[in-house]
Amino acid sequence: MTAPTAPATDLAVRKPPPPTWSWRGPTRVPGAAVLVALFAAAAVGAAALPLDRVGVGWLIAGTASILALAVTHRKVTWRQAAWGAATLALLGVGSVRAAAWLFVLCVLTAAITGALSLLDPRDLRTILAAVVVPLAAAARALPWVRAGLRTRFAGRPGVPTRVVAVSAVSLVLLLVFGALFASADAVFAALVDRMLPVLDGGAFARALVLFPVLFALLAGAAFTLVGPPAMTQHDQQTRFAFRRLDWAIPVALLDLLFLAFVAVQATVLFGGSRHVLGAGGPTFADYARGGFWQLLAVTGLTLVVVAIAGRWAPRTDRADRATIRVLLGALALLALVVVASATYRMNVYEQAYGYTRLRVLVMAVELGLGAVFLAVLVAGVRLRGAWLPPAVLAIATGGLLALAVLNPDRFIADRNVDRYLATGRIDLSYLGTLSADAVPALDRLPADHCACLLRRVAADLADRPDDWRSANLARHQARALLARDQPGTCR
């Protein structure tokens, strides 16, 4: 007797079981060059990182780390190289922009892109693993480093003592003779002062705390890069999936709802501000602020619907594939109109009430979601979406770098100054919270307003001078402008 076949409405078809992860780590202990590179990069990072403010030290530490990992493992794919370059670009934002909130976003994103450069992820599963694997590797890497040190100095017990003795003698000679030469010649003393960084007790203590942390993270990164985990996929077995009508009917109804909303929005998108200025219409605040966040939520939820339907929709025949392309393609296209509507609402609100960091940031997020939907359309045409998760991360990284190029604090100040010159309305309290990036724009204000704002910035720059770790182009330009144009009297 043959087994009964599954009914047409059954949702059980074939699926692969969860993959098996195995992680044995590197097959060889680290060599001398690798150990020296890791120790040197950790030392440079501990000395250079300015934890209390934005500065070039973050780029210096990131560059040292990338070079150390390049010594550890020279063969990388172009995707790993691209993620590594993106990491350096994100850390480099701190060298040219003074906005702390922007740099915090860049550092958090750099932590993710740096992890991705170690594992070369190509799907969602490996991307999620790439975020957590380097942290686990930091603990596993310490025995690996210890084994490398033992192998390096095995059978030569006198080598570490000799190295310490030679280093101590060299340091004493340099200090004694350098001090004598400096006391004998003022020009040489000034040269030594410029070349040697000034270290205080706090900086030295901070470096002592940072060094073991950075070394553990770098060792974990090297451990992951040399011996990444392997994922084994088993043979395909029973899996959950939708039948055609099971997913097509809800998505088709959602398409019709989107179409009705888009038809209403067309009158607003092409009708200018008459909708909000007309008799009985909502105010700017009610129209823009009351709908933007809902539309932003709609955009995000639409991505979830597309991801679920695209993941579990059947592709067994031509009708299945055509249904995916038509229904999900229509949903993505209509979602782009929703993105345009949300962007228009925020633009209306900004024109009426001015620009702020939050408004610029959410506008950037909405534009990024629009780029994601364009990628979804491409994936729908090809019916291949495995590349979408890395593409979404690349869009987010590129959008953040584009925001840094825009220079948001200066952009906000410029737009608000333009609005003041046109309408006479301005929020000086908010503009006073902007970073040194905004100084060139604030300098365009009338003398009394300009003096009130620039005096605050000048006082902050004077109270917190930059050293070699916290050197920053925006603060340098602000100091030069304030030295040239002294703020007047604040009334």
HUCORDA-V525285 format. One record per residue. N is the residue number from 0. RES is the residue in one small letter. D_FIRST is the distance of its C-alpha to the first C-alpha in whole Angstrom. Layout:
BEGIN
N_RES_D_FIRST + N_RES_D_FIRST
END
This chain:
BEGIN
0_m_0 + 1_t_4 + 2_a_7 + 3_p_9 + 4_t_12 + 5_a_15 + 6_p_18 + 7_a_21 + 8_t_23 + 9_d_22 + 10_l_24 + 11_a_22 + 12_v_22 + 13_r_23 + 14_k_26 + 15_p_28 + 16_p_29 + 17_p_33 + 18_p_35 + 19_t_36 + 20_w_40 + 21_s_42 + 22_w_46 + 23_r_48 + 24_g_51 + 25_p_54 + 26_t_54 + 27_r_58 + 28_v_60 + 29_p_63 + 30_g_66 + 31_a_69 + 32_a_69 + 33_v_66 + 34_l_68 + 35_v_71 + 36_a_69 + 37_l_67 + 38_f_70 + 39_a_73 + 40_a_70 + 41_a_70 + 42_a_74 + 43_v_74 + 44_g_72 + 45_a_73 + 46_a_77 + 47_a_76 + 48_l_74 + 49_p_76 + 50_l_74 + 51_d_76 + 52_r_76 + 53_v_75 + 54_g_76 + 55_v_76 + 56_g_75 + 57_w_71 + 58_l_71 + 59_i_73 + 60_a_71 + 61_g_68 + 62_t_69 + 63_a_70 + 64_s_66 + 65_i_65 + 66_l_67 + 67_a_66 + 68_l_63 + 69_a_64 + 70_v_65 + 71_t_62 + 72_h_60 + 73_r_61 + 74_k_58 + 75_v_56 + 76_t_54 + 77_w_56 + 78_r_54 + 79_q_55 + 80_a_59 + 81_a_59 + 82_w_58 + 83_g_60 + 84_a_63 + 85_a_62 + 86_t_62 + 87_l_66 + 88_a_66 + 89_l_65 + 90_l_68 + 91_g_70 + 92_v_71 + 93_g_73 + 94_s_75 + 95_v_76 + 96_r_75 + 97_a_77 + 98_a_74 + 99_a_72 + 100_w_70 + 101_l_69 + 102_f_69 + 103_v_67 + 104_l_64 + 105_c_64 + 106_v_64 + 107_l_61 + 108_t_60 + 109_a_61 + 110_a_59 + 111_i_56 + 112_t_57 + 113_g_58 + 114_a_55 + 115_l_53 + 116_s_55 + 117_l_54 + 118_l_50 + 119_d_50 + 120_p_47 + 121_r_45 + 122_d_43 + 123_l_43 + 124_r_42 + 125_t_44 + 126_i_47 + 127_l_46 + 128_a_46 + 129_a_49 + 130_v_51 + 131_v_51 + 132_v_50 + 133_p_54 + 134_l_55 + 135_a_53 + 136_a_54 + 137_a_58 + 138_a_57 + 139_r_55 + 140_a_58 + 141_l_61 + 142_p_60 + 143_w_59 + 144_v_63 + 145_r_64 + 146_a_63 + 147_g_64 + 148_l_68 + 149_r_68 + 150_t_67 + 151_r_69 + 152_f_72 + 153_a_71 + 154_g_74 + 155_r_76 + 156_p_77 + 157_g_80 + 158_v_79 + 159_p_78 + 160_t_82 + 161_r_83 + 162_v_81 + 163_v_82 + 164_a_86 + 165_v_86 + 166_s_85 + 167_a_87 + 168_v_90 + 169_s_90 + 170_l_89 + 171_v_92 + 172_l_94 + 173_l_93 + 174_l_94 + 175_v_97 + 176_f_98 + 177_g_97 + 178_a_99 + 179_l_102 + 180_f_101 + 181_a_100 + 182_s_104 + 183_a_106 + 184_d_105 + 185_a_104 + 186_v_102 + 187_f_100 + 188_a_99 + 189_a_98 + 190_l_96 + 191_v_94 + 192_d_94 + 193_r_92 + 194_m_89 + 195_l_89 + 196_p_86 + 197_v_88 + 198_l_86 + 199_d_86 + 200_g_85 + 201_g_82 + 202_a_81 + 203_f_81 + 204_a_79 + 205_r_76 + 206_a_76 + 207_l_76 + 208_v_73 + 209_l_71 + 210_f_71 + 211_p_69 + 212_v_66 + 213_l_67 + 214_f_66 + 215_a_63 + 216_l_62 + 217_l_63 + 218_a_61 + 219_g_58 + 220_a_58 + 221_a_59 + 222_f_56 + 223_t_54 + 224_l_55 + 225_v_55 + 226_g_52 + 227_p_50 + 228_p_46 + 229_a_43 + 230_m_40 + 231_t_37 + 232_q_34 + 233_h_30 + 234_d_27 + 235_q_26 + 236_q_23 + 237_t_22 + 238_r_25 + 239_f_27 + 240_a_28 + 241_f_29 + 242_r_27 + 243_r_30 + 244_l_31 + 245_d_31 + 246_w_34 + 247_a_35 + 248_i_37 + 249_p_38 + 250_v_40 + 251_a_41 + 252_l_43 + 253_l_44 + 254_d_46 + 255_l_47 + 256_l_49 + 257_f_50 + 258_l_51 + 259_a_53 + 260_f_55 + 261_v_56 + 262_a_58 + 263_v_60 + 264_q_61 + 265_a_62 + 266_t_65 + 267_v_66 + 268_l_65 + 269_f_67 + 270_g_70 + 271_g_71 + 272_s_73 + 273_r_74 + 274_h_71 + 275_v_72 + 276_l_76 + 277_g_76 + 278_a_77 + 279_g_74 + 280_g_72 + 281_p_71 + 282_t_73 + 283_f_72 + 284_a_71 + 285_d_69 + 286_y_67 + 287_a_67 + 288_r_66 + 289_g_64 + 290_g_62 + 291_f_61 + 292_w_59 + 293_q_57 + 294_l_56 + 295_l_56 + 296_a_53 + 297_v_52 + 298_t_52 + 299_g_50 + 300_l_47 + 301_t_47 + 302_l_46 + 303_v_44 + 304_v_42 + 305_v_42 + 306_a_41 + 307_i_38 + 308_a_37 + 309_g_37 + 310_r_35 + 311_w_32 + 312_a_32 + 313_p_29 + 314_r_31 + 315_t_28 + 316_d_30 + 317_r_33 + 318_a_33 + 319_d_32 + 320_r_35 + 321_a_37 + 322_t_37 + 323_i_38 + 324_r_41 + 325_v_42 + 326_l_41 + 327_l_42 + 328_g_45 + 329_a_46 + 330_l_46 + 331_a_48 + 332_l_51 + 333_l_51 + 334_a_51 + 335_l_54 + 336_v_56 + 337_v_56 + 338_v_57 + 339_a_60 + 340_s_61 + 341_a_61 + 342_t_63 + 343_y_65 + 344_r_66 + 345_m_66 + 346_n_69 + 347_v_71 + 348_y_71 + 349_e_72 + 350_q_75 + 351_a_76 + 352_y_76 + 353_g_76 + 354_y_74 + 355_t_73 + 356_r_71 + 357_l_68 + 358_r_68 + 359_v_68 + 360_l_65 + 361_v_63 + 362_m_64 + 363_a_63 + 364_v_59 + 365_e_59 + 366_l_60 + 367_g_57 + 368_l_54 + 369_g_55 + 370_a_55 + 371_v_52 + 372_f_50 + 373_l_52 + 374_a_50 + 375_v_47 + 376_l_47 + 377_v_47 + 378_a_44 + 379_g_43 + 380_v_44 + 381_r_42 + 382_l_39 + 383_r_40 + 384_g_41 + 385_a_41 + 386_w_45 + 387_l_46 + 388_p_46 + 389_p_49 + 390_a_50 + 391_v_51 + 392_l_53 + 393_a_55 + 394_i_56 + 395_a_57 + 396_t_59 + 397_g_60 + 398_g_61 + 399_l_63 + 400_l_65 + 401_a_66 + 402_l_67 + 403_a_69 + 404_v_71 + 405_l_71 + 406_n_73 + 407_p_72 + 408_d_75 + 409_r_78 + 410_f_76 + 411_i_76 + 412_a_80 + 413_d_80 + 414_r_78 + 415_n_80 + 416_v_84 + 417_d_83 + 418_r_82 + 419_y_85 + 420_l_87 + 421_a_86 + 422_t_86 + 423_g_88 + 424_r_85 + 425_i_84 + 426_d_82 + 427_l_84 + 428_s_83 + 429_y_79 + 430_l_81 + 431_g_83 + 432_t_79 + 433_l_78 + 434_s_79 + 435_a_81 + 436_d_79 + 437_a_81 + 438_v_84 + 439_p_85 + 440_a_84 + 441_l_86 + 442_d_89 + 443_r_89 + 444_l_89 + 445_p_93 + 446_a_95 + 447_d_95 + 448_h_91 + 449_c_91 + 450_a_93 + 451_c_91 + 452_l_88 + 453_l_89 + 454_r_91 + 455_r_88 + 456_v_86 + 457_a_89 + 458_a_90 + 459_d_86 + 460_l_87 + 461_a_90 + 462_d_89 + 463_r_86 + 464_p_87 + 465_d_84 + 466_d_84 + 467_w_83 + 468_r_79 + 469_s_79 + 470_a_81 + 471_n_80 + 472_l_81 + 473_a_81 + 474_r_83 + 475_h_85 + 476_q_85 + 477_a_86 + 478_r_89 + 479_a_90 + 480_l_90 + 481_l_92 + 482_a_94 + 483_r_96 + 484_d_95 + 485_q_96 + 486_p_95 + 487_g_98 + 488_t_99 + 489_c_96 + 490_r_97
END
